[in-house]
Amino acid sequence: MRKGNNTIAVDFSNDGSVSTQLKPATELIGEQLREGIEVVTAGARYLWRKMKEKFSNNYEIKPQVNEQEQIRDALGRPVTKVIMDKENKVILNIGDLINHKAIKEARQAGVLATLLASAYQKTKTTSTKQNLSK
């Protein structure tokens, strides 16, 4: 109900009682707006928390998966540089093939990333005959 610039607010409580107040319309709208903002904020916080959980779980797993893929791809390939442990003991020499033993030793020495990065990567080349036919 409206009466001039005022609004009658009717509140129904859980215990069944009813109360009425005469409030200015702007005050009532302000209260409703604040309540709406609180609901939206709570929803946004919940959504943000769930998104952080989802993405943090994915990023924690991904490096392990990526490392396993790199190991799988590197096995059997030659290395392009000497891989040594912290005591300057050679794990693999240039041209040696990457094997499970070398991966284990490199991991223990903390140089697995270096070993994986030095795995030979075959580059795609086109022959002169293919280039001439185009």
N, CA, C and O atoms as CSV, one atom per row, in Angstrom:
chain,resi,resn,atom,element,x,y,z
A,1,MET,N,N,0.838,-1.188,0.000
A,1,MET,CA,C,0.000,0.000,0.000
A,1,MET,C,C,0.872,1.237,0.000
A,1,MET,O,O,1.919,1.276,0.646
A,2,ARG,N,N,0.440,2.224,-0.715
A,2,ARG,CA,C,1.187,3.475,-0.746
A,2,ARG,C,C,0.327,4.590,-0.174
A,2,ARG,O,O,-0.882,4.655,-0.397
A,3,LYS,N,N,0.978,5.449,0.557
A,3,LYS,CA,C,0.293,6.611,1.108
A,3,LYS,C,C,1.260,7.775,0.972
A,3,LYS,O,O,2.172,7.913,1.787
A,4,GLY,N,N,1.080,8.611,-0.038
A,4,GLY,CA,C,2.008,9.701,-0.308
A,4,GLY,C,C,3.336,9.122,-0.746
A,4,GLY,O,O,3.370,8.261,-1.625
A,5,ASN,N,N,4.428,9.572,-0.156
A,5,ASN,CA,C,5.759,9.039,-0.435
A,5,ASN,C,C,6.118,7.912,0.505
A,5,ASN,O,O,7.250,7.427,0.495
A,6,ASN,N,N,5.185,7.499,1.302
A,6,ASN,CA,C,5.452,6.448,2.272
A,6,ASN,C,C,4.867,5.125,1.803
A,6,ASN,O,O,3.943,5.083,0.991
A,7,THR,N,N,5.430,4.046,2.334
A,7,THR,CA,C,4.963,2.707,2.021
A,7,THR,C,C,4.741,1.983,3.332
A,7,THR,O,O,5.489,2.154,4.294
A,8,ILE,N,N,3.705,1.177,3.350
A,8,ILE,CA,C,3.478,0.355,4.529
A,8,ILE,C,C,4.163,-0.971,4.273
A,8,ILE,O,O,3.859,-1.664,3.302
A,9,ALA,N,N,5.084,-1.317,5.144
A,9,ALA,CA,C,5.810,-2.581,5.030
A,9,ALA,C,C,5.151,-3.588,5.951
A,9,ALA,O,O,4.952,-3.326,7.137
A,10,VAL,N,N,4.815,-4.748,5.394
A,10,VAL,CA,C,4.206,-5.812,6.176
A,10,VAL,C,C,5.215,-6.953,6.246
A,10,VAL,O,O,5.668,-7.460,5.220
A,11,ASP,N,N,5.563,-7.349,7.476
A,11,ASP,CA,C,6.521,-8.429,7.687
A,11,ASP,C,C,5.808,-9.612,8.312
A,11,ASP,O,O,5.105,-9.479,9.314
A,12,PHE,N,N,6.003,-10.780,7.698
A,12,PHE,CA,C,5.452,-12.011,8.238
A,12,PHE,C,C,6.611,-12.797,8.826
A,12,PHE,O,O,7.529,-13.181,8.101
A,13,SER,N,N,6.582,-13.039,10.115
A,13,SER,CA,C,7.684,-13.763,10.747
A,13,SER,C,C,7.378,-15.253,10.780
A,13,SER,O,O,6.255,-15.675,10.503
A,14,ASN,N,N,8.386,-16.042,11.122
A,14,ASN,CA,C,8.238,-17.502,11.158
A,14,ASN,C,C,7.266,-17.968,12.237
A,14,ASN,O,O,6.665,-19.035,12.115
A,15,ASP,N,N,7.113,-17.179,13.279
A,15,ASP,CA,C,6.217,-17.605,14.359
A,15,ASP,C,C,4.756,-17.270,14.082
A,15,ASP,O,O,3.899,-17.510,14.933
A,16,GLY,N,N,4.457,-16.716,12.900
A,16,GLY,CA,C,3.083,-16.425,12.530
A,16,GLY,C,C,2.637,-15.013,12.835
A,16,GLY,O,O,1.523,-14.637,12.471
A,17,SER,N,N,3.468,-14.215,13.494
A,17,SER,CA,C,3.062,-12.842,13.812
A,17,SER,C,C,3.270,-11.949,12.585
A,17,SER,O,O,4.092,-12.228,11.712
A,18,VAL,N,N,2.511,-10.896,12.558
A,18,VAL,CA,C,2.566,-9.942,11.451
A,18,VAL,C,C,2.831,-8.572,12.037
A,18,VAL,O,O,2.203,-8.175,13.018
A,19,SER,N,N,3.764,-7.847,11.432
A,19,SER,CA,C,4.019,-6.486,11.889
A,19,SER,C,C,3.974,-5.562,10.683
A,19,SER,O,O,4.325,-5.946,9.567
A,20,THR,N,N,3.544,-4.367,10.929
A,20,THR,CA,C,3.481,-3.370,9.855
A,20,THR,C,C,4.235,-2.134,10.300
A,20,THR,O,O,4.268,-1.790,11.482
A,21,GLN,N,N,4.839,-1.478,9.326
A,21,GLN,CA,C,5.546,-0.239,9.593
A,21,GLN,C,C,5.266,0.718,8.446
A,21,GLN,O,O,5.056,0.311,7.303
A,22,LEU,N,N,5.270,1.977,8.779
A,22,LEU,CA,C,5.151,3.007,7.770
A,22,LEU,C,C,6.558,3.524,7.511
A,22,LEU,O,O,7.169,4.133,8.389
A,23,LYS,N,N,7.080,3.285,6.300
A,23,LYS,CA,C,8.444,3.682,5.963
A,23,LYS,C,C,8.410,4.487,4.673
A,23,LYS,O,O,7.534,4.300,3.828
A,24,PRO,N,N,9.377,5.383,4.539
A,24,PRO,CA,C,9.487,6.065,3.252
A,24,PRO,C,C,9.809,5.040,2.164
A,24,PRO,O,O,10.529,4.076,2.421
A,25,ALA,N,N,9.284,5.238,0.956
A,25,ALA,CA,C,9.470,4.296,-0.151
A,25,ALA,C,C,10.939,4.106,-0.469
A,25,ALA,O,O,11.360,2.986,-0.759
A,26,THR,N,N,11.732,5.163,-0.422
A,26,THR,CA,C,13.154,5.036,-0.744
A,26,THR,C,C,13.883,4.168,0.281
A,26,THR,O,O,14.806,3.433,-0.071
A,27,GLU,N,N,13.475,4.251,1.540
A,27,GLU,CA,C,14.106,3.427,2.568
A,27,GLU,C,C,13.788,1.957,2.333
A,27,GLU,O,O,14.668,1.106,2.464
A,28,LEU,N,N,12.545,1.649,1.989
A,28,LEU,CA,C,12.136,0.279,1.737
A,28,LEU,C,C,12.858,-0.288,0.512
A,28,LEU,O,O,13.318,-1.430,0.524
A,29,ILE,N,N,12.948,0.517,-0.532
A,29,ILE,CA,C,13.658,0.078,-1.741
A,29,ILE,C,C,15.135,-0.135,-1.429
A,29,ILE,O,O,15.742,-1.094,-1.906
A,30,GLY,N,N,15.707,0.753,-0.633
A,30,GLY,CA,C,17.105,0.606,-0.234
A,30,GLY,C,C,17.349,-0.685,0.518
A,30,GLY,O,O,18.346,-1.367,0.280
A,31,GLU,N,N,16.431,-1.033,1.440
A,31,GLU,CA,C,16.561,-2.289,2.190
A,31,GLU,C,C,16.479,-3.488,1.253
A,31,GLU,O,O,17.268,-4.426,1.367
A,32,GLN,N,N,15.531,-3.456,0.335
A,32,GLN,CA,C,15.383,-4.562,-0.609
A,32,GLN,C,C,16.619,-4.681,-1.502
A,32,GLN,O,O,17.075,-5.780,-1.816
A,33,LEU,N,N,17.143,-3.533,-1.901
A,33,LEU,CA,C,18.343,-3.534,-2.722
A,33,LEU,C,C,19.532,-4.119,-1.960
A,33,LEU,O,O,20.284,-4.924,-2.510
A,34,ARG,N,N,19.705,-3.718,-0.694
A,34,ARG,CA,C,20.784,-4.272,0.126
A,34,ARG,C,C,20.640,-5.784,0.288
A,34,ARG,O,O,21.624,-6.516,0.188
A,35,GLU,N,N,19.427,-6.248,0.536
A,35,GLU,CA,C,19.202,-7.690,0.678
A,35,GLU,C,C,19.531,-8.416,-0.621
A,35,GLU,O,O,20.127,-9.493,-0.603
A,36,GLY,N,N,19.145,-7.829,-1.739
A,36,GLY,CA,C,19.447,-8.428,-3.042
A,36,GLY,C,C,20.938,-8.483,-3.306
A,36,GLY,O,O,21.443,-9.475,-3.832
A,37,ILE,N,N,21.641,-7.430,-2.948
A,37,ILE,CA,C,23.092,-7.389,-3.131
A,37,ILE,C,C,23.770,-8.444,-2.263
A,37,ILE,O,O,24.723,-9.090,-2.696
A,38,GLU,N,N,23.275,-8.617,-1.034
A,38,GLU,CA,C,23.832,-9.644,-0.148
A,38,GLU,C,C,23.667,-11.033,-0.749
A,38,GLU,O,O,24.580,-11.856,-0.678
A,39,VAL,N,N,22.503,-11.297,-1.340
A,39,VAL,CA,C,22.251,-12.606,-1.949
A,39,VAL,C,C,23.177,-12.811,-3.151
A,39,VAL,O,O,23.769,-13.881,-3.301
A,40,VAL,N,N,23.304,-11.800,-3.999
A,40,VAL,CA,C,24.168,-11.900,-5.176
A,40,VAL,C,C,25.625,-12.068,-4.749
A,40,VAL,O,O,26.349,-12.876,-5.330
A,41,THR,N,N,26.059,-11.316,-3.742
A,41,THR,CA,C,27.434,-11.412,-3.250
A,41,THR,C,C,27.720,-12.806,-2.716
A,41,THR,O,O,28.773,-13.375,-3.002
A,42,ALA,N,N,26.792,-13.361,-1.942
A,42,ALA,CA,C,26.980,-14.716,-1.408
A,42,ALA,C,C,27.071,-15.723,-2.551
A,42,ALA,O,O,27.898,-16.634,-2.515
A,43,GLY,N,N,26.228,-15.562,-3.558
A,43,GLY,CA,C,26.270,-16.457,-4.716
A,43,GLY,C,C,27.579,-16.328,-5.477
A,43,GLY,O,O,28.152,-17.329,-5.909
A,44,ALA,N,N,28.053,-15.100,-5.641
A,44,ALA,CA,C,29.316,-14.872,-6.347
A,44,ALA,C,C,30.482,-15.471,-5.570
A,44,ALA,O,O,31.386,-16.053,-6.169
A,45,ARG,N,N,30.475,-15.337,-4.242
A,45,ARG,CA,C,31.541,-15.932,-3.419
A,45,ARG,C,C,31.554,-17.451,-3.557
A,45,ARG,O,O,32.612,-18.066,-3.688
A,46,TYR,N,N,30.363,-18.043,-3.526
A,46,TYR,CA,C,30.247,-19.492,-3.675
A,46,TYR,C,C,30.778,-19.926,-5.040
A,46,TYR,O,O,31.557,-20.875,-5.133
A,47,LEU,N,N,30.360,-19.237,-6.089
A,47,LEU,CA,C,30.802,-19.563,-7.440
A,47,LEU,C,C,32.318,-19.413,-7.569
A,47,LEU,O,O,32.975,-20.272,-8.156
A,48,TRP,N,N,32.873,-18.335,-7.028
A,48,TRP,CA,C,34.319,-18.099,-7.078
A,48,TRP,C,C,35.075,-19.217,-6.359
A,48,TRP,O,O,36.087,-19.706,-6.860
A,49,ARG,N,N,34.585,-19.618,-5.191
A,49,ARG,CA,C,35.232,-20.690,-4.428
A,49,ARG,C,C,35.216,-21.999,-5.226
A,49,ARG,O,O,36.219,-22.710,-5.283
A,50,LYS,N,N,34.078,-22.307,-5.835
A,50,LYS,CA,C,33.971,-23.538,-6.621
A,50,LYS,C,C,34.882,-23.501,-7.842
A,50,LYS,O,O,35.504,-24.510,-8.174
A,51,MET,N,N,34.972,-22.362,-8.514
A,51,MET,CA,C,35.843,-22.220,-9.681
A,51,MET,C,C,37.309,-22.380,-9.279
A,51,MET,O,O,38.079,-23.042,-9.975
A,52,LYS,N,N,37.696,-21.767,-8.145
A,52,LYS,CA,C,39.080,-21.890,-7.679
A,52,LYS,C,C,39.402,-23.348,-7.360
A,52,LYS,O,O,40.483,-23.831,-7.698
A,53,GLU,N,N,38.473,-24.051,-6.713
A,53,GLU,CA,C,38.694,-25.458,-6.396
A,53,GLU,C,C,38.877,-26.277,-7.666
A,53,GLU,O,O,39.784,-27.104,-7.761
A,54,LYS,N,N,38.012,-26.038,-8.630
A,54,LYS,CA,C,38.063,-26.807,-9.877
A,54,LYS,C,C,39.367,-26.564,-10.619
A,54,LYS,O,O,40.029,-27.513,-11.039
A,55,PHE,N,N,39.742,-25.305,-10.782
A,55,PHE,CA,C,40.934,-25.001,-11.555
A,55,PHE,C,C,42.209,-25.333,-10.795
A,55,PHE,O,O,43.195,-25.743,-11.408
A,56,SER,N,N,42.217,-25.168,-9.482
A,56,SER,CA,C,43.433,-25.514,-8.741
A,56,SER,C,C,43.663,-27.013,-8.806
A,56,SER,O,O,44.810,-27.451,-8.887
A,57,ASN,N,N,42.604,-27.811,-8.773
A,57,ASN,CA,C,42.761,-29.257,-8.902
A,57,ASN,C,C,43.317,-29.618,-10.270
A,57,ASN,O,O,44.181,-30.488,-10.373
A,58,ASN,N,N,42.833,-28.958,-11.333
A,58,ASN,CA,C,43.321,-29.237,-12.680
A,58,ASN,C,C,44.783,-28.862,-12.830
A,58,ASN,O,O,45.547,-29.600,-13.450
A,59,TYR,N,N,45.186,-27.729,-12.273
A,59,TYR,CA,C,46.557,-27.290,-12.428
A,59,TYR,C,C,47.517,-28.088,-11.562
A,59,TYR,O,O,48.702,-28.170,-11.885
A,60,GLU,N,N,47.047,-28.671,-10.485
A,60,GLU,CA,C,47.913,-29.518,-9.675
A,60,GLU,C,C,48.189,-30.833,-10.386
A,60,GLU,O,O,49.281,-31.385,-10.255
A,61,ILE,N,N,47.236,-31.337,-11.124
A,61,ILE,CA,C,47.381,-32.611,-11.814
A,61,ILE,C,C,48.134,-32.439,-13.129
A,61,ILE,O,O,48.923,-33.306,-13.504
A,62,LYS,N,N,47.909,-31.361,-13.816
A,62,LYS,CA,C,48.447,-31.180,-15.157
A,62,LYS,C,C,49.971,-31.285,-15.251
A,62,LYS,O,O,50.450,-31.945,-16.173
A,63,PRO,N,N,50.774,-30.675,-14.354
A,63,PRO,CA,C,52.225,-30.824,-14.494
A,63,PRO,C,C,52.682,-32.278,-14.431
A,63,PRO,O,O,53.614,-32.661,-15.139
A,64,GLN,N,N,52.044,-33.088,-13.599
A,64,GLN,CA,C,52.413,-34.494,-13.522
A,64,GLN,C,C,52.082,-35.199,-14.839
A,64,GLN,O,O,52.879,-35.995,-15.334
A,65,VAL,N,N,50.925,-34.910,-15.397
A,65,VAL,CA,C,50.526,-35.513,-16.660
A,65,VAL,C,C,51.472,-35.056,-17.753
A,65,VAL,O,O,51.912,-35.864,-18.571
A,66,ASN,N,N,51.791,-33.769,-17.776
A,66,ASN,CA,C,52.694,-33.227,-18.775
A,66,ASN,C,C,54.069,-33.881,-18.675
A,66,ASN,O,O,54.660,-34.224,-19.698
A,67,GLU,N,N,54.583,-34.058,-17.469
A,67,GLU,CA,C,55.882,-34.696,-17.290
A,67,GLU,C,C,55.846,-36.134,-17.787
A,67,GLU,O,O,56.780,-36.588,-18.449
A,68,GLN,N,N,54.783,-36.844,-17.474
A,68,GLN,CA,C,54.664,-38.233,-17.933
A,68,GLN,C,C,54.618,-38.305,-19.461
A,68,GLN,O,O,55.207,-39.204,-20.061
A,69,GLU,N,N,53.917,-37.357,-20.084
A,69,GLU,CA,C,53.871,-37.315,-21.551
A,69,GLU,C,C,55.254,-37.018,-22.123
A,69,GLU,O,O,55.663,-37.621,-23.116
A,70,GLN,N,N,55.969,-36.091,-21.497
A,70,GLN,CA,C,57.306,-35.752,-21.973
A,70,GLN,C,C,58.246,-36.956,-21.842
A,70,GLN,O,O,59.056,-37.213,-22.733
A,71,ILE,N,N,58.139,-37.678,-20.750
A,71,ILE,CA,C,58.974,-38.864,-20.554
A,71,ILE,C,C,58.655,-39.904,-21.618
A,71,ILE,O,O,59.552,-40.471,-22.241
A,72,ARG,N,N,57.371,-40.143,-21.815
A,72,ARG,CA,C,56.955,-41.122,-22.824
A,72,ARG,C,C,57.483,-40.740,-24.206
A,72,ARG,O,O,57.956,-41.597,-24.953
A,73,ASP,N,N,57.401,-39.448,-24.544
A,73,ASP,CA,C,57.875,-38.987,-25.845
A,73,ASP,C,C,59.393,-39.030,-25.961
A,73,ASP,O,O,59.921,-39.225,-27.055
A,74,ALA,N,N,60.111,-38.850,-24.837
A,74,ALA,CA,C,61.571,-38.799,-24.864
A,74,ALA,C,C,62.211,-40.179,-24.877
A,74,ALA,O,O,63.325,-40.333,-25.380
A,75,LEU,N,N,61.537,-41.177,-24.340
A,75,LEU,CA,C,62.125,-42.526,-24.279
A,75,LEU,C,C,62.527,-43.005,-25.674
A,75,LEU,O,O,61.744,-42.951,-26.622
A,76,GLY,N,N,63.763,-43.470,-25.766
A,76,GLY,CA,C,64.258,-43.994,-27.031
A,76,GLY,C,C,64.869,-42.951,-27.949
A,76,GLY,O,O,65.432,-43.297,-28.987
A,77,ARG,N,N,64.766,-41.685,-27.585
A,77,ARG,CA,C,65.359,-40.618,-28.405
A,77,ARG,C,C,66.778,-40.325,-27.912
A,77,ARG,O,O,67.080,-40.508,-26.732
A,78,PRO,N,N,67.639,-39.873,-28.811
A,78,PRO,CA,C,68.981,-39.477,-28.378
A,78,PRO,C,C,68.952,-38.102,-27.715
A,78,PRO,O,O,68.060,-37.296,-27.981
A,79,VAL,N,N,69.930,-37.842,-26.854
A,79,VAL,CA,C,70.048,-36.518,-26.241
A,79,VAL,C,C,70.988,-35.662,-27.075
A,79,VAL,O,O,71.891,-36.172,-27.738
A,80,THR,N,N,70.763,-34.352,-27.031
A,80,THR,CA,C,71.557,-33.426,-27.842
A,80,THR,C,C,72.679,-32.774,-27.044
A,80,THR,O,O,73.444,-31.977,-27.588
A,81,LYS,N,N,72.782,-33.105,-25.763
A,81,LYS,CA,C,73.894,-32.600,-24.955
A,81,LYS,C,C,74.171,-33.574,-23.819
A,81,LYS,O,O,73.366,-34.459,-23.529
A,82,VAL,N,N,75.306,-33.399,-23.190
A,82,VAL,CA,C,75.695,-34.272,-22.079
A,82,VAL,C,C,74.818,-33.947,-20.865
A,82,VAL,O,O,74.629,-32.782,-20.515
A,83,ILE,N,N,74.291,-34.989,-20.237
A,83,ILE,CA,C,73.488,-34.836,-19.022
A,83,ILE,C,C,74.318,-35.384,-17.870
A,83,ILE,O,O,74.715,-36.549,-17.865
A,84,MET,N,N,74.573,-34.514,-16.890
A,84,MET,CA,C,75.396,-34.911,-15.739
A,84,MET,C,C,74.630,-34.668,-14.443
A,84,MET,O,O,73.748,-33.812,-14.378
A,85,ASP,N,N,74.984,-35.436,-13.412
A,85,ASP,CA,C,74.385,-35.232,-12.100
A,85,ASP,C,C,75.142,-34.126,-11.363
A,85,ASP,O,O,76.023,-33.489,-11.940
A,86,LYS,N,N,74.811,-33.899,-10.115
A,86,LYS,CA,C,75.413,-32.816,-9.328
A,86,LYS,C,C,76.891,-33.062,-9.019
A,86,LYS,O,O,77.627,-32.127,-8.705
A,87,GLU,N,N,77.317,-34.310,-9.109
A,87,GLU,CA,C,78.723,-34.652,-8.845
A,87,GLU,C,C,79.523,-34.759,-10.140
A,87,GLU,O,O,80.622,-35.313,-10.148
A,88,ASN,N,N,78.977,-34.231,-11.234
A,88,ASN,CA,C,79.589,-34.244,-12.567
A,88,ASN,C,C,79.791,-35.648,-13.129
A,88,ASN,O,O,80.660,-35.863,-13.974
A,89,LYS,N,N,78.998,-36.589,-12.668
A,89,LYS,CA,C,79.006,-37.936,-13.231
A,89,LYS,C,C,78.066,-37.926,-14.439
A,89,LYS,O,O,76.939,-37.439,-14.351
A,90,VAL,N,N,78.534,-38.464,-15.561
A,90,VAL,CA,C,77.740,-38.458,-16.789
A,90,VAL,C,C,76.593,-39.461,-16.668
A,90,VAL,O,O,76.798,-40.645,-16.399
A,91,ILE,N,N,75.381,-38.946,-16.876
A,91,ILE,CA,C,74.192,-39.815,-16.913
A,91,ILE,C,C,74.001,-40.294,-18.349
A,91,ILE,O,O,73.855,-41.490,-18.599
A,92,LEU,N,N,74.003,-39.348,-19.292
A,92,LEU,CA,C,73.927,-39.662,-20.720
A,92,LEU,C,C,74.893,-38.760,-21.468
A,92,LEU,O,O,75.055,-37.588,-21.130
A,93,ASN,N,N,75.525,-39.309,-22.473
A,93,ASN,CA,C,76.419,-38.540,-23.316
A,93,ASN,C,C,75.666,-38.134,-24.583
A,93,ASN,O,O,74.595,-38.667,-24.871
A,94,ILE,N,N,76.221,-37.205,-25.324
A,94,ILE,CA,C,75.571,-36.767,-26.569
A,94,ILE,C,C,75.317,-37.984,-27.454
A,94,ILE,O,O,76.212,-38.796,-27.693
A,95,GLY,N,N,74.093,-38.092,-27.929
A,95,GLY,CA,C,73.718,-39.190,-28.818
A,95,GLY,C,C,73.228,-40.432,-28.116
A,95,GLY,O,O,72.645,-41.304,-28.761
A,96,ASP,N,N,73.447,-40.548,-26.790
A,96,ASP,CA,C,72.927,-41.710,-26.059
A,96,ASP,C,C,71.405,-41.668,-26.052
A,96,ASP,O,O,70.799,-40.596,-26.044
A,97,LEU,N,N,70.803,-42.842,-26.056
A,97,LEU,CA,C,69.345,-42.932,-26.049
A,97,LEU,C,C,68.805,-42.807,-24.628
A,97,LEU,O,O,69.367,-43.354,-23.680
A,98,ILE,N,N,67.714,-42.081,-24.508
A,98,ILE,CA,C,67.056,-41.904,-23.207
A,98,ILE,C,C,66.355,-43.211,-22.850
A,98,ILE,O,O,65.586,-43.758,-23.641
A,99,ASN,N,N,66.637,-43.699,-21.646
A,99,ASN,CA,C,66.010,-44.938,-21.175
A,99,ASN,C,C,65.498,-44.725,-19.745
A,99,ASN,O,O,65.708,-43.671,-19.145
A,100,HIS,N,N,64.839,-45.728,-19.227
A,100,HIS,CA,C,64.247,-45.618,-17.886
A,100,HIS,C,C,65.303,-45.401,-16.802
A,100,HIS,O,O,65.085,-44.639,-15.860
A,101,LYS,N,N,66.429,-46.061,-16.937
A,101,LYS,CA,C,67.500,-45.913,-15.946
A,101,LYS,C,C,67.997,-44.457,-15.934
A,101,LYS,O,O,68.192,-43.880,-14.864
A,102,ALA,N,N,68.197,-43.877,-17.098
A,102,ALA,CA,C,68.668,-42.491,-17.189
A,102,ALA,C,C,67.637,-41.527,-16.610
A,102,ALA,O,O,67.998,-40.553,-15.950
A,103,ILE,N,N,66.373,-41.792,-16.853
A,103,ILE,CA,C,65.303,-40.940,-16.305
A,103,ILE,C,C,65.309,-41.013,-14.782
A,103,ILE,O,O,65.168,-39.993,-14.109
A,104,LYS,N,N,65.472,-42.220,-14.239
A,104,LYS,CA,C,65.512,-42.389,-12.789
A,104,LYS,C,C,66.709,-41.639,-12.190
A,104,LYS,O,O,66.569,-40.940,-11.187
A,105,GLU,N,N,67.880,-41.788,-12.808
A,105,GLU,CA,C,69.081,-41.107,-12.316
A,105,GLU,C,C,68.939,-39.585,-12.426
A,105,GLU,O,O,69.337,-38.851,-11.521
A,106,ALA,N,N,68.374,-39.122,-13.535
A,106,ALA,CA,C,68.196,-37.681,-13.728
A,106,ALA,C,C,67.210,-37.121,-12.705
A,106,ALA,O,O,67.410,-36.025,-12.181
A,107,ARG,N,N,66.165,-37.863,-12.429
A,107,ARG,CA,C,65.183,-37.424,-11.429
A,107,ARG,C,C,65.846,-37.320,-10.054
A,107,ARG,O,O,65.648,-36.336,-9.341
A,108,GLN,N,N,66.621,-38.320,-9.688
A,108,GLN,CA,C,67.299,-38.319,-8.393
A,108,GLN,C,C,68.309,-37.173,-8.292
A,108,GLN,O,O,68.498,-36.602,-7.218
A,109,ALA,N,N,68.951,-36.842,-9.406
A,109,ALA,CA,C,69.949,-35.773,-9.408
A,109,ALA,C,C,69.316,-34.390,-9.579
A,109,ALA,O,O,70.008,-33.377,-9.487
A,110,GLY,N,N,68.008,-34.344,-9.826
A,110,GLY,CA,C,67.319,-33.061,-9.999
A,110,GLY,C,C,67.535,-32.435,-11.371
A,110,GLY,O,O,67.379,-31.224,-11.529
A,111,VAL,N,N,67.898,-33.259,-12.381
A,111,VAL,CA,C,68.146,-32.727,-13.722
A,111,VAL,C,C,67.220,-33.343,-14.767
A,111,VAL,O,O,67.540,-33.366,-15.955
A,112,LEU,N,N,66.074,-33.841,-14.314
A,112,LEU,CA,C,65.134,-34.470,-15.246
A,112,LEU,C,C,64.645,-33.480,-16.293
A,112,LEU,O,O,64.540,-33.826,-17.470
A,113,ALA,N,N,64.346,-32.262,-15.882
A,113,ALA,CA,C,63.872,-31.265,-16.839
A,113,ALA,C,C,64.917,-31.000,-17.916
A,113,ALA,O,O,64.577,-30.824,-19.086
A,114,THR,N,N,66.181,-30.971,-17.525
A,114,THR,CA,C,67.270,-30.771,-18.489
A,114,THR,C,C,67.337,-31.939,-19.456
A,114,THR,O,O,67.491,-31.745,-20.662
A,115,LEU,N,N,67.224,-33.149,-18.933
A,115,LEU,CA,C,67.248,-34.333,-19.784
A,115,LEU,C,C,66.106,-34.295,-20.792
A,115,LEU,O,O,66.320,-34.525,-21.983
A,116,LEU,N,N,64.897,-34.006,-20.322
A,116,LEU,CA,C,63.738,-33.981,-21.211
A,116,LEU,C,C,63.858,-32.886,-22.266
A,116,LEU,O,O,63.455,-33.068,-23.415
A,117,ALA,N,N,64.414,-31.750,-21.863
A,117,ALA,CA,C,64.569,-30.638,-22.807
A,117,ALA,C,C,65.636,-30.936,-23.852
A,117,ALA,O,O,65.614,-30.350,-24.934
A,118,SER,N,N,66.566,-31.833,-23.551
A,118,SER,CA,C,67.641,-32.121,-24.492
A,118,SER,C,C,67.330,-33.318,-25.396
A,118,SER,O,O,68.178,-33.734,-26.184
A,119,ALA,N,N,66.130,-33.867,-25.285
A,119,ALA,CA,C,65.748,-34.979,-26.163
A,119,ALA,C,C,65.663,-34.466,-27.596
A,119,ALA,O,O,65.107,-33.398,-27.852
A,120,TYR,N,N,66.215,-35.234,-28.520
A,120,TYR,CA,C,66.223,-34.843,-29.922
A,120,TYR,C,C,64.788,-34.733,-30.429
A,120,TYR,O,O,63.975,-35.639,-30.241
A,121,GLN,N,N,64.498,-33.620,-31.068
A,121,GLN,CA,C,63.174,-33.399,-31.656
A,121,GLN,C,C,63.326,-33.373,-33.168
A,121,GLN,O,O,63.963,-32.472,-33.714
A,122,LYS,N,N,62.759,-34.330,-33.832
A,122,LYS,CA,C,62.851,-34.382,-35.288
A,122,LYS,C,C,62.079,-33.212,-35.872
A,122,LYS,O,O,60.905,-33.007,-35.563
A,123,THR,N,N,62.751,-32.453,-36.718
A,123,THR,CA,C,62.077,-31.326,-37.371
A,123,THR,C,C,61.529,-31.787,-38.703
A,123,THR,O,O,62.103,-32.653,-39.363
A,124,LYS,N,N,60.430,-31.207,-39.080
A,124,LYS,CA,C,59.783,-31.572,-40.324
A,124,LYS,C,C,60.535,-30.906,-41.470
A,124,LYS,O,O,60.689,-29.685,-41.498
A,125,THR,N,N,60.997,-31.715,-42.406
A,125,THR,CA,C,61.706,-31.178,-43.566
A,125,THR,C,C,60.988,-31.601,-44.828
A,125,THR,O,O,60.365,-32.661,-44.884
A,126,THR,N,N,61.083,-30.774,-45.819
A,126,THR,CA,C,60.495,-31.124,-47.112
A,126,THR,C,C,61.636,-31.316,-48.102
A,126,THR,O,O,62.624,-30.582,-48.091
A,127,SER,N,N,61.478,-32.288,-48.930
A,127,SER,CA,C,62.540,-32.557,-49.891
A,127,SER,C,C,62.481,-31.569,-51.041
A,127,SER,O,O,61.458,-30.923,-51.268
A,128,THR,N,N,63.581,-31.457,-51.761
A,128,THR,CA,C,63.649,-30.546,-52.902
A,128,THR,C,C,62.669,-30.968,-53.965
A,128,THR,O,O,62.073,-30.119,-54.628
A,129,LYS,N,N,62.487,-32.272,-54.144
A,129,LYS,CA,C,61.555,-32.775,-55.150
A,129,LYS,C,C,60.136,-32.323,-54.856
A,129,LYS,O,O,59.404,-31.955,-55.775
A,130,GLN,N,N,59.718,-32.343,-53.538
A,130,GLN,CA,C,58.383,-31.870,-53.162
A,130,GLN,C,C,58.237,-30.396,-53.439
A,130,GLN,O,O,57.184,-29.959,-53.903
A,131,ASN,N,N,59.279,-29.607,-53.162
A,131,ASN,CA,C,59.219,-28.163,-53.374
A,131,ASN,C,C,59.113,-27.817,-54.847
A,131,ASN,O,O,58.444,-26.849,-55.210
A,132,LEU,N,N,59.770,-28.601,-55.705
A,132,LEU,CA,C,59.741,-28.343,-57.143
A,132,LEU,C,C,58.384,-28.669,-57.746
A,132,LEU,O,O,57.969,-28.041,-58.720
A,133,SER,N,N,57.683,-29.657,-57.168
A,133,SER,CA,C,56.394,-30.059,-57.731
A,133,SER,C,C,55.272,-29.081,-57.390
A,133,SER,O,O,54.187,-29.178,-57.962
A,134,LYS,N,N,55.500,-28.162,-56.494
A,134,LYS,CA,C,54.454,-27.219,-56.099
A,134,LYS,C,C,54.395,-26.040,-56.987
A,134,LYS,O,O,53.564,-25.155,-56.783
